[in-house]
Amino acid sequence: MPDLSSLLADLTAEGDVLDALVAPLPADRWATPTPAAGWTIAHQIAHLTWTDGVALQAATDPDAFTAGLADTDLDVVDRAAERGAARPPAELLADWRAGRAALAAALAAVPRGVRLPWYGPPMAAGTMATARLMETWAHGQDVADALGAVRAPTARLRHVAHIGVRTRDNAFRSRGLQPPAEEFYVALTGPDGEAWTWGPEDAPQRVTGPALDFCLLATRRRHPDDLAVAAEGPDAARWLGIAQAFAGPPGTDPVPGA
């Protein structure tokens, strides 16, 4: 597991990549639709701004965050995105930049061993940083797709893949399915050719492929049929169809070839 300072540096770098995509856009281009139904580029940045904000509250005022959970419903994400997307793009961009900087500083100050409240199980600061990196990368993919841009894959994908692997059981439960009892062996090839592995090598249920493809699958940005991710064993094959690196309901399944 990387140390917290390295994770936060990677989180900052991932945000900078997305920032470079949206910062030059004229105001009208922020209304460009993205692959997420009903969401424009502005919705994507507004969503990241809101989630960074609630993560900041969890890190700096956990009691207030926990108290607010009682008023949280499934529509809060869409409402927050709608409110943010209605703002002038320059203001939204400035707030996103300030919020992600504040979050990185707050996570760096969380004492070792302290777990932060969240919408799922409480998590350590490093896990929160990894989750924020995963979401920044995933929504950055939506923006890149909307703009027809191609982002070069980096070693930061390992964080996204790690969450994708570790959320296997939640992916099954979110579909009302019993998670498999046995660990899977996951072997991915990083952008520089390095092998990234999880689980026992002799596991009969196996998933292999390029790390980028697995991350696109685990964040539900591409359909398994469009990716070079292979499964051995019926449980592993089922997982490829339901994998999700995020909490909450699975949402709309990706369409092959979309």
C-alpha positions as CSV (number, residue, x, y, z in Angstrom):
1,M,0.0,0.0,0.0
2,P,1.5,3.4,-1.0
3,D,2.1,5.9,1.8
4,L,-0.4,8.7,2.2
5,S,1.8,11.5,0.8
6,S,2.3,9.5,-2.4
7,L,-1.4,8.9,-2.7
8,L,-2.2,12.6,-2.2
9,A,0.4,13.5,-4.9
10,D,-1.3,11.1,-7.3
11,L,-4.7,12.5,-6.4
12,T,-3.5,16.0,-7.2
13,A,-1.9,14.8,-10.4
14,E,-5.1,13.2,-11.5
15,G,-7.1,16.3,-10.8
16,D,-4.6,18.3,-12.8
17,V,-5.1,16.1,-15.9
18,L,-8.8,16.8,-15.8
19,D,-8.2,20.5,-15.0
20,A,-6.1,20.7,-18.2
21,L,-9.1,19.4,-20.2
22,V,-11.7,21.8,-18.9
23,A,-9.8,25.0,-18.1
24,P,-9.3,26.1,-21.8
25,L,-13.0,25.5,-22.7
26,P,-15.2,28.5,-23.5
27,A,-18.2,28.8,-21.3
28,D,-20.6,27.3,-23.9
29,R,-18.5,24.1,-24.2
30,W,-19.2,23.3,-20.5
31,A,-22.7,22.4,-21.7
32,T,-21.4,19.6,-23.9
33,P,-23.2,16.4,-23.1
34,T,-21.1,13.5,-21.6
35,P,-21.8,9.8,-21.8
36,A,-23.6,10.0,-18.4
37,A,-27.3,10.6,-19.4
38,G,-28.4,14.1,-18.7
39,W,-25.0,15.2,-17.5
40,T,-22.9,17.8,-19.2
41,I,-19.2,18.6,-18.6
42,A,-20.4,21.2,-16.0
43,H,-22.4,18.4,-14.2
44,Q,-19.3,16.3,-14.0
45,I,-17.1,19.0,-12.5
46,A,-20.0,20.0,-10.2
47,H,-20.3,16.4,-9.0
48,L,-16.6,16.2,-8.2
49,T,-16.8,19.6,-6.4
50,W,-19.6,18.4,-4.2
51,T,-18.1,15.0,-3.4
52,D,-14.8,16.6,-2.6
53,G,-16.7,19.0,-0.3
54,V,-18.5,16.2,1.6
55,A,-15.2,14.3,1.9
56,L,-13.6,17.4,3.3
57,Q,-16.3,17.6,5.9
58,A,-15.9,14.0,6.8
59,A,-12.2,14.7,7.4
60,T,-12.5,18.0,9.3
61,D,-15.9,17.7,11.0
62,P,-16.9,14.1,11.2
63,D,-19.7,14.7,13.7
64,A,-21.4,17.1,11.3
65,F,-21.0,14.7,8.4
66,T,-22.5,11.9,10.4
67,A,-25.4,14.1,11.5
68,G,-26.1,14.9,7.8
69,L,-26.4,11.3,6.8
70,A,-30.0,11.2,8.1
71,D,-31.0,13.7,5.4
72,T,-29.2,12.0,2.6
73,D,-31.2,10.2,-0.1
74,L,-30.4,8.7,-3.5
75,D,-31.2,11.9,-5.3
76,V,-28.8,14.1,-3.5
77,V,-26.0,13.4,-6.1
78,D,-28.1,14.5,-9.0
79,R,-29.5,17.6,-7.1
80,A,-25.9,18.7,-6.2
81,A,-24.8,18.2,-9.8
82,E,-27.7,20.3,-11.1
83,R,-27.1,23.1,-8.7
84,G,-23.4,23.2,-9.6
85,A,-23.9,23.0,-13.3
86,A,-26.1,26.0,-13.2
87,R,-23.3,28.2,-12.0
88,P,-20.9,30.2,-14.2
89,P,-18.1,27.8,-15.4
90,A,-15.4,30.1,-14.1
91,E,-16.8,30.1,-10.6
92,L,-17.4,26.3,-10.7
93,L,-13.8,25.7,-11.8
94,A,-12.4,27.9,-9.1
95,D,-14.4,26.2,-6.4
96,W,-13.4,22.8,-7.6
97,R,-9.7,23.8,-7.6
98,A,-10.0,25.2,-4.1
99,G,-12.0,22.2,-2.8
100,R,-9.6,19.6,-4.0
101,A,-6.6,21.5,-2.6
102,A,-8.4,21.8,0.8
103,L,-9.3,18.1,0.8
104,A,-5.7,17.0,0.1
105,A,-4.4,19.2,2.9
106,A,-7.1,17.9,5.3
107,L,-6.4,14.2,4.5
108,A,-2.7,14.8,5.0
109,A,-3.5,16.0,8.5
110,V,-5.6,13.0,9.5
111,P,-3.8,11.0,12.3
112,R,-2.7,7.5,11.4
113,G,-5.3,5.0,12.5
114,V,-8.3,7.4,12.4
115,R,-11.1,6.3,10.2
116,L,-13.4,8.8,8.5
117,P,-17.2,8.4,8.3
118,W,-18.6,7.9,4.8
119,Y,-21.8,6.7,3.0
120,G,-20.5,3.2,3.3
121,P,-18.0,1.8,5.9
122,P,-15.7,4.3,7.6
123,M,-12.3,4.5,5.9
124,A,-8.8,5.6,6.6
125,A,-7.4,8.8,5.0
126,G,-5.4,6.7,2.4
127,T,-8.5,4.9,1.4
128,M,-10.4,8.1,1.0
129,A,-7.6,9.5,-1.1
130,T,-7.7,6.4,-3.3
131,A,-11.5,6.6,-3.7
132,R,-11.3,10.3,-4.7
133,L,-8.6,9.5,-7.2
134,M,-10.8,6.7,-8.7
135,E,-13.8,9.0,-9.0
136,T,-11.7,11.9,-10.5
137,W,-10.3,9.5,-13.1
138,A,-13.7,8.0,-13.9
139,H,-15.5,11.3,-14.3
140,G,-12.5,12.6,-16.1
141,Q,-13.0,9.8,-18.6
142,D,-16.6,11.0,-19.2
143,V,-15.2,14.5,-19.9
144,A,-12.5,13.1,-22.2
145,D,-15.1,11.1,-24.1
146,A,-17.3,14.1,-24.5
147,L,-14.4,16.1,-25.9
148,G,-13.0,13.3,-28.1
149,A,-9.8,13.5,-26.1
150,V,-7.5,10.5,-25.3
151,R,-5.7,10.5,-22.0
152,A,-2.4,8.7,-21.7
153,P,-2.7,5.9,-19.1
154,T,-0.4,6.2,-16.1
155,A,0.7,4.2,-13.1
156,R,-2.0,5.9,-11.2
157,L,-4.4,3.4,-12.7
158,R,-3.1,1.0,-10.1
159,H,-5.2,2.8,-7.4
160,V,-8.3,2.6,-9.5
161,A,-7.7,-1.1,-10.2
162,H,-7.1,-1.7,-6.5
163,I,-10.5,-0.3,-5.6
164,G,-12.1,-2.3,-8.5
165,V,-10.6,-5.5,-7.0
166,R,-11.4,-4.7,-3.4
167,T,-15.1,-3.9,-4.1
168,R,-15.8,-7.2,-5.7
169,D,-18.1,-8.4,-2.9
170,N,-20.0,-5.1,-2.9
171,A,-20.6,-5.4,-6.6
172,F,-22.3,-8.7,-6.1
173,R,-24.3,-7.4,-3.1
174,S,-25.5,-4.3,-5.0
175,R,-27.2,-6.7,-7.4
176,G,-28.7,-8.8,-4.7
177,L,-26.2,-11.6,-5.3
178,Q,-24.2,-13.7,-2.8
179,P,-20.5,-12.9,-3.2
180,P,-18.3,-15.9,-4.0
181,A,-16.6,-17.4,-0.9
182,E,-13.2,-17.8,-2.7
183,E,-10.7,-15.1,-3.6
184,F,-10.1,-14.4,-7.2
185,Y,-6.7,-14.1,-8.8
186,V,-6.5,-10.8,-10.8
187,A,-3.4,-10.1,-13.0
188,L,-3.3,-6.8,-14.9
189,T,-0.7,-5.3,-17.1
190,G,0.2,-1.7,-16.2
191,P,0.8,1.0,-18.8
192,D,4.6,0.4,-18.5
193,G,4.3,-3.4,-18.8
194,E,4.6,-4.0,-15.1
195,A,2.4,-6.9,-13.7
196,W,-0.1,-5.9,-11.0
197,T,-1.6,-8.9,-9.2
198,W,-4.1,-9.5,-6.4
199,G,-5.2,-12.8,-4.7
200,P,-3.7,-16.3,-4.7
201,E,-2.0,-17.3,-8.0
202,D,-3.5,-20.8,-7.8
203,A,-7.1,-19.5,-7.5
204,P,-9.3,-21.2,-10.1
205,Q,-11.3,-18.0,-10.7
206,R,-9.1,-15.6,-12.6
207,V,-9.3,-12.2,-14.3
208,T,-6.5,-11.0,-16.6
209,G,-6.0,-8.1,-19.0
210,P,-4.7,-4.6,-19.5
211,A,-5.0,-2.4,-16.4
212,L,-6.7,0.4,-18.4
213,D,-9.4,-2.0,-19.7
214,F,-10.0,-3.3,-16.2
215,C,-10.4,0.2,-14.8
216,L,-12.8,1.2,-17.6
217,L,-14.8,-1.9,-16.7
218,A,-14.7,-1.5,-12.9
219,T,-15.8,2.2,-13.2
220,R,-18.5,1.0,-15.7
221,R,-17.3,3.3,-18.4
222,R,-17.2,0.5,-21.0
223,H,-19.0,-2.7,-21.7
224,P,-17.0,-5.9,-21.1
225,D,-17.4,-6.9,-24.8
226,D,-15.4,-3.8,-25.8
227,L,-12.5,-4.6,-23.5
228,A,-9.6,-7.1,-23.5
229,V,-10.4,-8.4,-20.0
230,A,-10.7,-12.1,-19.8
231,A,-12.2,-14.3,-17.1
232,E,-11.6,-18.0,-16.2
233,G,-14.4,-19.6,-14.1
234,P,-18.1,-18.9,-13.9
235,D,-17.9,-16.6,-10.9
236,A,-15.1,-14.5,-12.4
237,A,-17.1,-14.2,-15.7
238,R,-20.2,-13.1,-13.8
239,W,-18.1,-10.5,-12.0
240,L,-17.0,-8.9,-15.2
241,G,-20.6,-8.1,-16.0
242,I,-21.4,-6.4,-12.6
243,A,-18.0,-5.0,-11.4
244,Q,-18.2,-1.5,-9.9
245,A,-15.6,0.4,-8.0
246,F,-18.0,2.8,-6.4
247,A,-20.7,2.5,-3.7
248,G,-24.4,2.7,-4.3
249,P,-26.7,1.3,-7.0
250,P,-25.0,0.1,-10.2
251,G,-26.9,2.5,-12.5
252,T,-27.4,1.9,-16.2
253,D,-25.3,-0.9,-17.8
254,P,-22.8,0.3,-20.4
255,V,-23.9,-0.5,-24.0
256,P,-21.5,-2.5,-26.2
257,G,-19.9,-0.3,-28.8
258,A,-21.1,2.9,-27.3
